[in-house]
Amino acid sequence: MTRCLSEQELQQLDSWWRAANYLAVGMIYLKENPLLREPLKPEHIKNRLLGHWGSSPGQSFIWTHANRVIREYNLNMIYLSGPGHGAPG
């Protein structure tokens, strides 16, 4: 049986997804100042990147919706993702 998500549930999913993407960008590119409490400077950016952005939003999308169904249906599940692609694995 399927049901439509409420506006509040959609807002929560969107907020969760955006937060996960923000964390992914920070893990990939930043070595300092992750909350941007000061203007971004070249010395805040890593010299060597770990992971890449390309698959990060898609993985965050899956994690976001997996978390929703795990909580909604009290599932006992695990999600395995590739070997460190898209933000540090």
C-alpha positions as CSV (number, residue, x, y, z in Angstrom):
1,M,0.0,0.0,0.0
2,T,1.4,3.4,-1.0
3,R,0.7,6.8,0.5
4,C,1.5,10.3,-0.4
5,L,4.0,12.1,1.8
6,S,2.7,15.2,3.7
7,E,4.2,18.7,3.0
8,Q,6.0,18.5,6.3
9,E,7.5,15.1,5.5
10,L,8.7,16.4,2.1
11,Q,10.2,19.5,3.8
12,Q,12.0,17.2,6.3
13,L,13.3,15.0,3.5
14,D,14.6,18.0,1.6
15,S,16.3,19.4,4.6
16,W,17.9,16.1,5.4
17,W,19.1,15.7,1.8
18,R,20.5,19.3,1.6
19,A,22.3,18.7,5.0
20,A,23.8,15.5,3.7
21,N,25.0,17.2,0.5
22,Y,26.6,20.0,2.5
23,L,28.5,17.5,4.7
24,A,29.6,15.7,1.5
25,V,31.0,18.9,0.0
26,G,32.7,19.7,3.2
27,M,34.3,16.3,3.5
28,I,35.5,16.3,-0.1
29,Y,36.8,19.9,-0.4
30,L,37.4,21.5,2.9
31,K,40.1,20.9,5.5
32,E,39.1,24.0,7.7
33,N,36.2,26.3,8.3
34,P,33.3,23.8,7.5
35,L,30.6,26.1,8.9
36,L,32.0,29.1,6.9
37,R,32.2,31.2,10.0
38,E,34.7,33.3,8.0
39,P,35.0,34.0,4.3
40,L,36.3,31.0,2.4
41,K,40.0,31.2,1.7
42,P,42.3,29.1,-0.5
43,E,44.0,27.6,2.6
44,H,40.7,26.2,3.8
45,I,40.6,23.9,0.7
46,K,42.3,20.5,0.6
47,N,45.3,20.0,-1.7
48,R,44.3,16.4,-2.4
49,L,40.6,15.6,-2.8
50,L,39.1,12.3,-1.4
51,G,36.1,11.1,-3.3
52,H,34.3,13.2,-5.9
53,W,31.1,15.2,-6.0
54,G,29.5,13.4,-9.0
55,S,27.8,10.6,-7.2
56,S,27.3,12.4,-3.8
57,P,23.8,13.8,-4.4
58,G,22.5,10.5,-5.6
59,Q,23.9,8.6,-2.7
60,S,22.6,11.3,-0.3
61,F,19.2,10.9,-2.0
62,I,19.2,7.1,-1.4
63,W,20.3,7.5,2.2
64,T,17.6,10.1,2.8
65,H,14.8,7.9,1.6
66,A,16.3,4.8,3.1
67,N,16.3,6.5,6.5
68,R,12.7,7.5,6.0
69,V,11.5,4.0,5.3
70,I,13.7,2.4,8.0
71,R,12.0,4.7,10.5
72,E,8.5,4.5,9.1
73,Y,8.5,0.7,8.9
74,N,11.0,-0.1,11.7
75,L,13.1,-2.0,9.2
76,N,16.3,-3.8,10.1
77,M,18.4,-3.1,7.0
78,I,21.8,-2.0,5.7
79,Y,22.7,0.0,2.7
80,L,26.1,-0.8,1.1
81,S,27.6,1.7,-1.3
82,G,30.6,1.6,-3.6
83,P,34.2,1.8,-2.5
84,G,34.4,5.4,-1.3
85,H,32.9,7.1,-4.4
86,G,31.1,10.4,-3.8
87,A,32.4,11.9,-0.6
88,P,34.5,9.8,1.7
89,G,32.8,6.5,1.9
